[in-house]
């Protein structure tokens, strides 16, 4: 499965991103989520395939959520994830 996705960053929450099918845009994202997300800012358009690696999320999960819900919401890292990231960069 291959999908052209657009990724938006949140203007309200650091490191929160929405992945959507480029052709459909934000039409399947619930209004309540968009209100909490803030003004979506497009940061990237990419082709997602099962073989592609993403930095913080599993591409299979992203593709599955876009298929079932019309979007995938990537939440900011937890404090534990931030600690692990900092340790890995040392």
MIVO-940662 format. One record per residue: x, y, z of N, C-alpha, C in turn. Coordinates in nm, 3 decimals, decimal comma. Layout:
REM residues N
<node n_X="X" n_Y="Y" n_Z="Z" ca_X="X" ca_Y="Y" ca_Z="Z" c_X="X" c_Y="Y" c_Z="Z"/>
...
//
This chain:
REM residues 90
<node n_X="0,084" n_Y="-0,118" n_Z="0,000" ca_X="0,000" ca_Y="0,000" ca_Z="0,000" c_X="0,089" c_Y="0,125" c_Z="0,000"/>
<node n_X="0,054" n_Y="0,219" n_Z="-0,084" ca_X="0,127" ca_Y="0,344" ca_Z="-0,094" c_X="0,025" c_Y="0,457" c_Z="-0,081"/>
<node n_X="0,060" n_Y="0,560" n_Z="-0,005" ca_X="-0,034" ca_Y="0,671" ca_Z="0,013" c_X="0,042" c_Y="0,804" c_Z="0,018"/>
<node n_X="-0,010" n_Y="0,902" n_Z="-0,055" ca_X="0,046" ca_Y="1,037" ca_Z="-0,050" c_X="-0,018" c_Y="1,108" c_Z="0,068"/>
<node n_X="0,063" n_Y="1,146" n_Z="0,165" ca_X="0,014" ca_Y="1,206" ca_Z="0,289" c_X="0,066" c_Y="1,347" c_Z="0,307"/>
<node n_X="-0,018" n_Y="1,429" n_Z="0,366" ca_X="0,024" ca_Y="1,562" ca_Z="0,407" c_X="0,029" c_Y="1,563" c_Z="0,559"/>
<node n_X="0,132" n_Y="1,625" n_Z="0,612" ca_X="0,152" ca_Y="1,631" ca_Z="0,757" c_X="0,138" c_Y="1,777" c_Z="0,800"/>
<node n_X="0,057" n_Y="1,797" n_Z="0,904" ca_X="0,034" ca_Y="1,929" ca_Z="0,960" c_X="0,086" c_Y="1,933" c_Z="1,103"/>
<node n_X="0,144" n_Y="2,046" n_Z="1,142" ca_X="0,183" ca_Y="2,062" ca_Z="1,282" c_X="0,082" c_Y="2,150" c_Z="1,353"/>
<node n_X="0,071" n_Y="2,129" n_Z="1,482" ca_X="-0,021" ca_Y="2,205" ca_Z="1,566" c_X="0,040" c_Y="2,339" c_Z="1,601"/>
<node n_X="-0,043" n_Y="2,441" n_Z="1,606" ca_X="0,003" ca_Y="2,572" ca_Z="1,652" c_X="-0,017" c_Y="2,589" c_Z="1,803"/>
<node n_X="-0,082" n_Y="2,490" n_Z="1,864" ca_X="-0,109" ca_Y="2,498" ca_Z="2,008" c_X="-0,025" c_Y="2,403" c_Z="2,093"/>
<node n_X="0,021" n_Y="2,294" n_Z="2,034" ca_X="0,091" ca_Y="2,191" ca_Z="2,110" c_X="0,219" c_Y="2,153" c_Z="2,038"/>
<node n_X="0,331" n_Y="2,179" n_Z="2,100" ca_X="0,462" ca_Y="2,146" ca_Z="2,044" c_X="0,473" c_Y="1,996" c_Z="2,015"/>
<node n_X="0,522" n_Y="1,963" n_Z="1,898" ca_X="0,547" ca_Y="1,824" ca_Z="1,855" c_X="0,420" c_Y="1,740" c_Z="1,841"/>
<node n_X="0,307" n_Y="1,804" n_Z="1,811" ca_X="0,183" ca_Y="1,732" ca_Z="1,779" c_X="0,159" c_Y="1,750" c_Z="1,629"/>
<node n_X="0,133" n_Y="1,636" n_Z="1,561" ca_X="0,117" ca_Y="1,637" ca_Z="1,415" c_X="-0,005" c_Y="1,558" c_Z="1,372"/>
<node n_X="-0,067" n_Y="1,601" n_Z="1,263" ca_X="-0,178" ca_Y="1,530" ca_Z="1,199" c_X="-0,131" c_Y="1,480" c_Z="1,063"/>
<node n_X="-0,150" n_Y="1,352" n_Z="1,036" ca_X="-0,120" ca_Y="1,292" ca_Z="0,906" c_X="-0,254" c_Y="1,267" c_Z="0,838"/>
<node n_X="-0,268" n_Y="1,313" n_Z="0,714" ca_X="-0,392" ca_Y="1,291" ca_Z="0,639" c_X="-0,360" c_Y="1,253" c_Z="0,495"/>
<node n_X="-0,457" n_Y="1,193" n_Z="0,429" ca_X="-0,444" ca_Y="1,165" ca_Z="0,286" c_X="-0,444" c_Y="1,300" c_Z="0,214"/>
<node n_X="-0,344" n_Y="1,322" n_Z="0,131" ca_X="-0,328" ca_Y="1,451" ca_Z="0,063" c_X="-0,453" c_Y="1,487" c_Z="-0,018"/>
<node n_X="-0,513" n_Y="1,390" n_Z="-0,085" ca_X="-0,630" ca_Y="1,416" ca_Z="-0,170" c_X="-0,752" c_Y="1,461" c_Z="-0,090"/>
<node n_X="-0,767" n_Y="1,411" n_Z="0,033" ca_X="-0,884" ca_Y="1,443" ca_Z="0,114" c_X="-0,859" c_Y="1,560" c_Z="0,208"/>
<node n_X="-0,735" n_Y="1,587" n_Z="0,238" ca_X="-0,704" ca_Y="1,697" ca_Z="0,329" c_X="-0,759" c_Y="1,672" c_Z="0,468"/>
<node n_X="-0,810" n_Y="1,776" n_Z="0,528" ca_X="-0,856" ca_Y="1,770" ca_Z="0,667" c_X="-1,006" c_Y="1,738" c_Z="0,680"/>
<node n_X="-1,072" n_Y="1,701" n_Z="0,571" ca_X="-1,217" ca_Y="1,682" ca_Z="0,573" c_X="-1,266" c_Y="1,575" c_Z="0,670"/>
<node n_X="-1,185" n_Y="1,473" n_Z="0,700" ca_X="-1,227" ca_Y="1,367" ca_Z="0,793" c_X="-1,186" c_Y="1,391" c_Z="0,938"/>
<node n_X="-1,115" n_Y="1,500" n_Z="0,964" ca_X="-1,070" ca_Y="1,530" ca_Z="1,100" c_X="-1,186" c_Y="1,596" c_Z="1,175"/>
<node n_X="-1,225" n_Y="1,540" n_Z="1,289" ca_X="-1,337" ca_Y="1,597" ca_Z="1,366" c_X="-1,312" c_Y="1,743" c_Z="1,404"/>
<node n_X="-1,417" n_Y="1,822" n_Z="1,399" ca_X="-1,408" ca_Y="1,965" ca_Z="1,430" c_X="-1,354" c_Y="1,989" c_Z="1,571"/>
<node n_X="-1,395" n_Y="1,906" n_Z="1,667" ca_X="-1,349" ca_Y="1,923" ca_Z="1,804" c_X="-1,197" c_Y="1,905" c_Z="1,813"/>
<node n_X="-1,142" n_Y="1,811" n_Z="1,736" ca_X="-0,998" ca_Y="1,790" ca_Z="1,735" c_X="-0,928" c_Y="1,910" c_Z="1,672"/>
<node n_X="-0,982" n_Y="1,961" n_Z="1,562" ca_X="-0,921" ca_Y="2,077" ca_Z="1,496" c_X="-0,920" c_Y="2,200" c_Z="1,587"/>
<node n_X="-1,024" n_Y="2,215" n_Z="1,669" ca_X="-1,027" ca_Y="2,328" ca_Z="1,763" c_X="-0,916" c_Y="2,316" c_Z="1,867"/>
<node n_X="-0,893" n_Y="2,195" n_Z="1,916" ca_X="-0,786" ca_Y="2,173" ca_Z="2,014" c_X="-0,648" c_Y="2,179" c_Z="1,949"/>
<node n_X="-0,640" n_Y="2,139" n_Z="1,822" ca_X="-0,514" ca_Y="2,134" ca_Z="1,749" c_X="-0,463" c_Y="2,274" c_Z="1,715"/>
<node n_X="-0,556" n_Y="2,367" n_Z="1,694" ca_X="-0,518" ca_Y="2,500" ca_Z="1,651" c_X="-0,513" c_Y="2,506" c_Z="1,499"/>
<node n_X="-0,464" n_Y="2,615" n_Z="1,445" ca_X="-0,455" ca_Y="2,633" ca_Z="1,300" c_X="-0,352" c_Y="2,535" c_Z="1,243"/>
<node n_X="-0,396" n_Y="2,436" n_Z="1,164" ca_X="-0,300" ca_Y="2,339" ca_Z="1,108" c_X="-0,203" c_Y="2,407" c_Z="1,012"/>
<node n_X="-0,075" n_Y="2,381" n_Z="1,031" ca_X="0,028" ca_Y="2,433" ca_Z="0,941" c_X="0,093" c_Y="2,317" c_Z="0,868"/>
<node n_X="0,080" n_Y="2,317" n_Z="0,736" ca_X="0,139" ca_Y="2,210" ca_Z="0,656" c_X="0,292" c_Y="2,217" c_Z="0,666"/>
<node n_X="0,351" n_Y="2,102" n_Z="0,699" ca_X="0,498" ca_Y="2,099" ca_Z="0,711" c_X="0,563" c_Y="2,008" c_Z="0,608"/>
<node n_X="0,486" n_Y="1,914" n_Z="0,551" ca_X="0,549" ca_Y="1,819" ca_Z="0,460" c_X="0,442" c_Y="1,737" c_Z="0,388"/>
<node n_X="0,475" n_Y="1,698" n_Z="0,265" ca_X="0,396" ca_Y="1,601" ca_Z="0,191" c_X="0,491" c_Y="1,487" c_Z="0,157"/>
<node n_X="0,451" n_Y="1,363" n_Z="0,194" ca_X="0,539" ca_Y="1,248" ca_Z="0,171" c_X="0,458" c_Y="1,129" c_Z="0,121"/>
<node n_X="0,527" n_Y="1,038" n_Z="0,056" ca_X="0,466" ca_Y="0,911" ca_Z="0,017" c_X="0,496" c_Y="0,810" c_Z="0,128"/>
<node n_X="0,391" n_Y="0,755" n_Z="0,186" ca_X="0,409" ca_Y="0,655" ca_Z="0,291" c_X="0,390" c_Y="0,516" c_Z="0,231"/>
<node n_X="0,482" n_Y="0,428" n_Z="0,261" ca_X="0,475" ca_Y="0,287" ca_Z="0,224" c_X="0,508" c_Y="0,207" c_Z="0,349"/>
<node n_X="0,469" n_Y="0,080" n_Z="0,354" ca_X="0,500" ca_Y="-0,002" ca_Z="0,472" c_X="0,650" c_Y="-0,012" c_Z="0,500"/>
<node n_X="0,734" n_Y="0,004" n_Z="0,399" ca_X="0,879" ca_Y="-0,008" ca_Z="0,417" c_X="0,942" c_Y="0,120" c_Z="0,471"/>
<node n_X="0,873" n_Y="0,231" n_Z="0,460" ca_X="0,930" ca_Y="0,359" ca_Z="0,502" c_X="0,944" c_Y="0,367" c_Z="0,654"/>
<node n_X="1,049" n_Y="0,428" n_Z="0,699" ca_X="1,071" ca_Y="0,450" ca_Z="0,843" c_X="1,033" c_Y="0,593" c_Z="0,878"/>
<node n_X="0,965" n_Y="0,608" n_Z="0,990" ca_X="0,934" ca_Y="0,739" ca_Z="1,045" c_X="1,003" c_Y="0,751" c_Z="1,180"/>
<node n_X="1,035" n_Y="0,872" n_Z="1,219" ca_X="1,116" ca_Y="0,894" ca_Z="1,339" c_X="1,050" c_Y="0,844" c_Z="1,468"/>
<node n_X="0,923" n_Y="0,877" n_Z="1,489" ca_X="0,863" ca_Y="0,847" ca_Z="1,620" c_X="0,740" c_Y="0,759" c_Z="1,616"/>
<node n_X="0,693" n_Y="0,725" n_Z="1,497" ca_X="0,571" ca_Y="0,643" ca_Z="1,488" c_X="0,590" c_Y="0,531" c_Z="1,389"/>
<node n_X="0,509" n_Y="0,428" n_Z="1,405" ca_X="0,511" ca_Y="0,313" ca_Z="1,316" c_X="0,428" c_Y="0,344" c_Z="1,192"/>
<node n_X="0,490" n_Y="0,337" n_Z="1,075" ca_X="0,421" ca_Y="0,374" ca_Z="0,951" c_X="0,299" c_Y="0,285" c_Z="0,926"/>
<node n_X="0,302" n_Y="0,160" n_Z="0,965" ca_X="0,186" ca_Y="0,071" ca_Z="0,948" c_X="0,067" c_Y="0,123" c_Z="1,028"/>
<node n_X="0,092" n_Y="0,171" n_Z="1,149" ca_X="-0,015" ca_Y="0,226" ca_Z="1,232" c_X="-0,071" c_Y="0,354" c_Z="1,169"/>
<node n_X="0,017" n_Y="0,438" n_Z="1,115" ca_X="-0,027" ca_Y="0,562" ca_Z="1,049" c_X="-0,118" c_Y="0,528" c_Z="0,932"/>
<node n_X="-0,073" n_Y="0,438" n_Z="0,846" ca_X="-0,153" ca_Y="0,399" ca_Z="0,729" c_X="-0,287" c_Y="0,339" c_Z="0,769"/>
<node n_X="-0,286" n_Y="0,254" n_Z="0,871" ca_X="-0,410" ca_Y="0,191" ca_Z="0,919" c_X="-0,509" c_Y="0,295" c_Z="0,971"/>
<node n_X="-0,460" n_Y="0,390" n_Z="1,050" ca_X="-0,548" ca_Y="0,493" ca_Z="1,106" c_X="-0,604" c_Y="0,585" c_Z="0,998"/>
<node n_X="-0,522" n_Y="0,617" n_Z="0,898" ca_X="-0,573" ca_Y="0,700" ca_Z="0,789" c_X="-0,682" c_Y="0,625" c_Z="0,713"/>
<node n_X="-0,662" n_Y="0,494" n_Z="0,692" ca_X="-0,764" ca_Y="0,413" ca_Z="0,626" c_X="-0,894" c_Y="0,407" c_Z="0,706"/>
<node n_X="-0,883" n_Y="0,385" n_Z="0,837" ca_X="-1,003" ca_Y="0,365" ca_Z="0,919" c_X="-1,068" c_Y="0,495" c_Z="0,965"/>
<node n_X="-0,986" n_Y="0,596" n_Z="1,002" ca_X="-1,039" ca_Y="0,718" ca_Z="1,061" c_X="-1,027" c_Y="0,841" c_Z="0,970"/>
<node n_X="-0,942" n_Y="0,833" n_Z="0,868" ca_X="-0,920" ca_Y="0,948" ca_Z="0,781" c_X="-0,804" c_Y="1,036" c_Z="0,824"/>
<node n_X="-0,743" n_Y="1,002" n_Z="0,939" ca_X="-0,630" ca_Y="1,080" ca_Z="0,988" c_X="-0,553" c_Y="0,999" c_Z="1,093"/>
<node n_X="-0,430" n_Y="1,043" n_Z="1,121" ca_X="-0,352" ca_Y="0,988" ca_Z="1,232" c_X="-0,301" c_Y="1,107" c_Z="1,311"/>
<node n_X="-0,320" n_Y="1,104" n_Z="1,442" ca_X="-0,273" ca_Y="1,210" ca_Z="1,530" c_X="-0,148" c_Y="1,162" c_Z="1,603"/>
<node n_X="-0,037" n_Y="1,230" n_Z="1,580" ca_X="0,088" ca_Y="1,199" ca_Z="1,651" c_X="0,098" c_Y="1,293" c_Z="1,769"/>
<node n_X="0,097" n_Y="1,235" n_Z="1,888" ca_X="0,104" ca_Y="1,313" ca_Z="2,011" c_X="0,248" c_Y="1,351" c_Z="2,044"/>
<node n_X="0,266" n_Y="1,456" n_Z="2,124" ca_X="0,401" ca_Y="1,492" ca_Z="2,168" c_X="0,464" c_Y="1,378" c_Z="2,248"/>
<node n_X="0,596" n_Y="1,370" n_Z="2,252" ca_X="0,661" ca_Y="1,264" ca_Z="2,330" c_X="0,633" c_Y="1,281" c_Z="2,480"/>
<node n_X="0,629" n_Y="1,167" n_Z="2,548" ca_X="0,612" ca_Y="1,168" ca_Z="2,693" c_X="0,746" c_Y="1,208" c_Z="2,758"/>
<node n_X="0,745" n_Y="1,243" n_Z="2,885" ca_X="0,872" ca_Y="1,274" ca_Z="2,952" c_X="0,972" c_Y="1,159" c_Z="2,944"/>
<node n_X="0,923" n_Y="1,035" n_Z="2,953" ca_X="1,012" ca_Y="0,919" ca_Z="2,944" c_X="1,076" c_Y="0,909" c_Z="2,805"/>
<node n_X="0,998" n_Y="0,935" n_Z="2,701" ca_X="1,051" ca_Y="0,932" ca_Z="2,565" c_X="1,155" c_Y="1,043" c_Z="2,544"/>
<node n_X="1,130" n_Y="1,158" n_Z="2,603" ca_X="1,227" ca_Y="1,268" ca_Z="2,592" c_X="1,358" c_Y="1,232" c_Z="2,661"/>
<node n_X="1,349" n_Y="1,165" n_Z="2,777" ca_X="1,470" ca_Y="1,120" ca_Z="2,847" c_X="1,548" c_Y="1,021" c_Z="2,762"/>
<node n_X="1,480" n_Y="0,926" n_Z="2,704" ca_X="1,545" ca_Y="0,827" ca_Z="2,618" c_X="1,611" c_Y="0,893" c_Z="2,498"/>
<node n_X="1,542" n_Y="0,991" n_Z="2,439" ca_X="1,595" ca_Y="1,062" ca_Z="2,324" c_X="1,722" c_Y="1,138" c_Z="2,362"/>
<node n_X="1,718" n_Y="1,204" n_Z="2,478" ca_X="1,836" ca_Y="1,278" ca_Z="2,525" c_X="1,953" c_Y="1,185" c_Z="2,553"/>
<node n_X="1,927" n_Y="1,069" n_Z="2,613" ca_X="2,033" ca_Y="0,973" ca_Z="2,642" c_X="2,094" c_Y="0,916" c_Z="2,514"/>
<node n_X="2,010" n_Y="0,894" n_Z="2,414" ca_X="2,058" ca_Y="0,839" ca_Z="2,287" c_X="2,147" c_Y="0,938" c_Z="2,213"/>
<node n_X="2,126" n_Y="1,067" n_Z="2,235" ca_X="2,206" ca_Y="1,167" ca_Z="2,164" c_X="2,338" c_Y="1,196" c_Z="2,235"/>
<node n_X="2,356" n_Y="1,146" n_Z="2,357" ca_X="2,483" ca_Y="1,168" ca_Z="2,430" c_X="2,593" c_Y="1,080" c_Z="2,380"/>
//
